């Protein structure tokens, strides 16, 4: 089986189109999405439509929930709050129903999905270090869990109770080791690489690989500014942070 996993589109249609094209070339068996379709960018409705078309196994992100008033926007910084309020006015009632339907976690025989940390997923905590990663690794019931939220791709892994981290784009799955993989962000990477990221998990080869793809950043920036959204949401795209 070959799984394509992606996260954090954040209403960036140009980035999403590039990632969808790249993922299709991988000929995946199934698609998985790890939250935050909306927020920050200028094309929320179009991005929701694209995600619904490929019908991935999916979990919600904090921006998804905030947009449909399931999460207090005081949780967010001022630019994010402004984008959330703008997004509420630029999606349909059907879009809102779809976002409200998204669950916090997903699990099958191979993988777990959660936007932030698996313990108290409704808190949307960031997993940024080994201590935070251990909380999720210790309660996972599958060997691999995929997360997003921080927009920084990389992998924590637990070998005999010792949590390690690697930013390596490609890892080999070893028996007895658990993996917590952040797939990075489609629409707003924050690891100083402005290219979109997505992940391919090949269960036949026992490999997980983070892949990067370029997109039309200038057009995404133009749309954000034209929509009247905070300028920082446009300028950060070219910096990858």
C-alpha positions as CSV (number, residue, x, y, z in Angstrom):
1,X,0.0,0.0,0.0
2,X,1.2,3.5,-0.8
3,X,-0.4,6.3,1.2
4,X,-0.2,10.0,0.4
5,X,-0.5,12.2,3.5
6,X,-0.8,16.0,3.5
7,X,-1.7,18.8,5.9
8,X,-2.2,22.5,6.5
9,X,-3.4,23.8,3.2
10,X,-4.6,27.0,4.8
11,X,-6.7,28.2,1.8
12,X,-3.7,28.3,-0.5
13,X,-5.1,27.0,-3.8
14,X,-1.9,27.4,-5.8
15,X,0.0,25.3,-3.3
16,X,-2.8,22.7,-3.1
17,X,-2.9,22.3,-6.9
18,X,0.8,21.7,-7.1
19,X,0.7,19.1,-4.3
20,X,-2.3,17.3,-5.7
21,X,-0.5,17.0,-9.0
22,X,2.6,15.7,-7.4
23,X,0.7,13.2,-5.2
24,X,-1.2,11.9,-8.2
25,X,2.1,11.0,-9.9
26,X,2.9,8.8,-6.9
27,X,-0.2,6.7,-7.7
28,X,-1.2,6.3,-4.0
29,X,-3.7,3.7,-2.8
30,X,-5.3,6.2,-0.5
31,X,-5.1,9.8,0.6
32,X,-5.0,11.1,4.2
33,X,-5.4,14.7,5.4
34,X,-4.2,16.0,8.8
35,X,-6.2,19.2,9.2
36,X,-6.5,22.9,8.6
37,X,-7.9,23.2,5.1
38,X,-8.7,26.8,5.8
39,X,-7.2,29.9,7.4
40,X,-4.6,32.5,6.3
41,X,-5.1,32.2,2.5
42,X,-7.6,33.6,0.1
43,X,-9.3,30.5,-1.4
44,X,-11.0,28.6,1.4
45,X,-14.1,27.5,-0.6
46,X,-12.0,26.3,-3.5
47,X,-9.7,24.3,-1.3
48,X,-12.5,22.7,0.6
49,X,-14.0,21.6,-2.8
50,X,-10.6,20.1,-3.9
51,X,-10.3,18.2,-0.7
52,X,-13.8,16.8,-0.9
53,X,-13.2,15.7,-4.5
54,X,-10.3,13.4,-3.5
55,X,-12.3,12.3,-0.4
56,X,-9.3,11.5,1.9
57,X,-9.5,10.1,5.4
58,X,-9.4,13.3,7.3
59,X,-9.2,15.0,10.7
60,X,-9.9,18.6,11.7
61,X,-7.4,21.4,12.4
62,X,-7.7,24.3,14.8
63,X,-8.4,26.8,12.0
64,X,-11.1,24.5,10.6
65,X,-12.8,24.4,14.0
66,X,-12.4,28.1,14.7
67,X,-13.9,28.9,11.4
68,X,-17.2,27.1,12.3
69,X,-17.1,28.5,15.9
70,X,-16.1,25.2,17.6
71,X,-12.9,26.8,19.0
72,X,-12.5,30.3,20.5
73,X,-10.6,32.6,18.2
74,X,-8.9,34.2,21.2
75,X,-6.6,31.2,20.9
76,X,-5.1,32.8,17.8
77,X,-2.8,35.7,17.1
78,X,-4.3,38.9,15.5
79,X,-3.5,38.0,11.9
80,X,-5.0,34.5,12.3
81,X,-8.1,35.9,13.9
82,X,-8.6,38.3,11.1
83,X,-8.2,35.5,8.6
84,X,-10.7,33.3,10.4
85,X,-13.3,36.0,10.5
86,X,-12.8,36.7,6.8
87,X,-13.0,33.0,6.0
88,X,-16.4,32.7,7.8
89,X,-17.7,35.2,5.2
90,X,-16.2,33.4,2.2
91,X,-17.4,29.8,2.6
92,X,-20.9,28.4,1.9
93,X,-23.2,26.8,4.5
94,X,-22.3,23.4,3.0
95,X,-18.6,24.1,3.5
96,X,-19.3,25.0,7.1
97,X,-21.2,21.8,7.6
98,X,-18.3,19.8,6.1
99,X,-15.8,21.5,8.5
100,X,-18.1,20.8,11.4
101,X,-18.3,17.1,10.5
102,X,-14.5,16.6,10.8
103,X,-13.3,14.5,13.7
104,X,-10.3,15.1,16.0
105,X,-8.6,11.7,15.3
106,X,-8.5,8.9,12.8
107,X,-7.1,5.4,13.2
108,X,-7.0,2.3,11.0
109,X,-4.8,-0.8,11.0
110,X,-1.7,1.1,9.7
111,X,-1.8,4.7,10.9
112,X,-3.2,7.3,13.2
113,X,-4.0,10.9,12.3
114,X,-4.3,13.9,14.6
115,X,-3.6,17.6,13.9
116,X,-1.6,18.3,17.0
117,X,-0.9,16.0,19.9
118,X,-2.9,12.8,20.4
119,X,-3.4,13.3,24.1
120,X,-6.2,15.9,24.5
121,X,-6.4,16.4,20.7
122,X,-9.1,19.1,21.2
123,X,-6.4,21.3,22.8
124,X,-4.4,21.3,19.5
125,X,-1.1,21.3,21.3
126,X,2.1,21.6,19.3
127,X,4.6,18.8,19.2
128,X,8.0,20.5,19.1
129,X,10.3,18.4,21.3
130,X,10.9,14.9,22.6
131,X,8.9,15.5,25.8
132,X,5.8,16.5,23.9
133,X,6.3,13.8,21.3
134,X,6.5,11.1,24.1
135,X,3.0,11.9,25.2
136,X,1.6,10.9,21.8
137,X,4.1,8.0,21.2
138,X,3.1,6.4,24.5
139,X,-0.6,6.2,23.6
140,X,-0.4,5.4,19.9
141,X,-2.0,2.1,19.0
142,X,-0.5,2.0,15.5
143,X,3.2,2.0,14.7
144,X,2.9,5.3,12.8
145,X,1.1,8.5,13.6
146,X,1.0,11.5,11.3
147,X,0.5,15.1,12.5
148,X,0.7,18.6,11.2
149,X,0.0,21.9,13.0
150,X,3.6,23.2,13.4
151,X,4.2,23.4,9.7
152,X,7.7,21.9,10.2
153,X,8.3,18.5,8.6
154,X,10.3,15.9,10.6
155,X,10.0,12.7,12.6
156,X,10.1,11.7,16.3
157,X,10.6,8.0,16.9
158,X,10.6,5.9,20.1
159,X,13.1,3.0,20.4
160,X,12.9,1.2,23.7
161,X,11.5,4.3,25.5
162,X,14.1,6.7,24.1
163,X,12.6,9.5,21.9
164,X,14.8,10.7,19.1
165,X,14.2,13.2,16.3
166,X,15.3,13.5,12.7
167,X,14.6,16.1,10.1
168,X,15.6,13.6,7.4
169,X,13.2,13.6,4.4
170,X,13.3,9.8,4.2
171,X,13.2,7.2,6.9
172,X,13.0,3.4,6.9
173,X,10.5,1.8,9.3
174,X,12.0,-0.7,11.7
175,X,10.2,-3.4,13.6
176,X,9.5,-2.4,17.3
177,X,10.0,1.3,16.7
178,X,7.1,3.8,16.8
179,X,7.1,6.9,14.6
180,X,5.4,10.3,14.9
181,X,5.7,12.1,11.6
182,X,5.0,15.7,11.0
183,X,4.2,16.0,7.3
184,X,4.8,19.8,7.2
185,X,2.5,22.2,5.4
186,X,1.0,22.5,1.9
187,X,0.1,26.1,2.1
188,X,2.4,27.8,4.7
189,X,5.7,26.0,5.4
190,X,7.7,27.3,8.4
191,X,11.0,25.4,8.1
192,X,12.6,28.1,5.9
193,X,11.8,26.1,2.8
194,X,8.9,27.9,1.0
195,X,8.1,24.8,-1.1
196,X,5.0,22.8,-0.2
197,X,5.5,19.5,1.5
198,X,3.6,16.2,1.6
199,X,4.4,12.7,2.7
200,X,4.4,9.3,1.0
201,X,4.2,6.2,3.3
202,X,5.0,3.0,1.4
203,X,4.0,0.0,3.6
204,X,5.5,-2.5,1.1
205,X,8.9,-0.9,1.2
206,X,8.6,0.2,4.8
207,X,9.6,3.8,4.0
208,X,8.2,7.2,4.8
209,X,9.4,10.1,2.7
210,X,8.7,13.9,2.9
211,X,8.5,15.4,-0.5
212,X,8.6,19.0,-1.6
213,X,7.1,20.8,-4.5
214,X,7.3,24.4,-5.8
215,X,4.2,26.4,-6.5
216,X,3.2,29.9,-7.7
217,X,3.9,31.8,-4.5
218,X,3.5,35.2,-6.1
219,X,0.0,34.5,-7.2
220,X,-1.0,33.2,-3.7
221,X,0.5,36.4,-2.3
222,X,-1.4,38.6,-4.7
223,X,-4.7,37.0,-3.8
224,X,-4.1,37.4,-0.1
225,X,-3.3,41.1,-0.5
226,X,-6.2,41.7,-2.9
227,X,-8.6,40.0,-0.5
228,X,-7.6,42.6,2.2
229,X,-6.1,40.0,4.5
230,X,-3.1,40.9,6.7
231,X,0.0,41.5,4.6
232,X,2.2,39.3,6.8
233,X,0.2,36.3,5.6
234,X,1.5,37.0,2.1
235,X,5.1,38.0,2.8
236,X,5.8,35.0,5.0
237,X,5.1,32.6,2.1
238,X,8.2,33.5,0.2
239,X,10.3,33.1,3.4
240,X,9.0,29.7,4.4
241,X,8.5,30.8,8.0
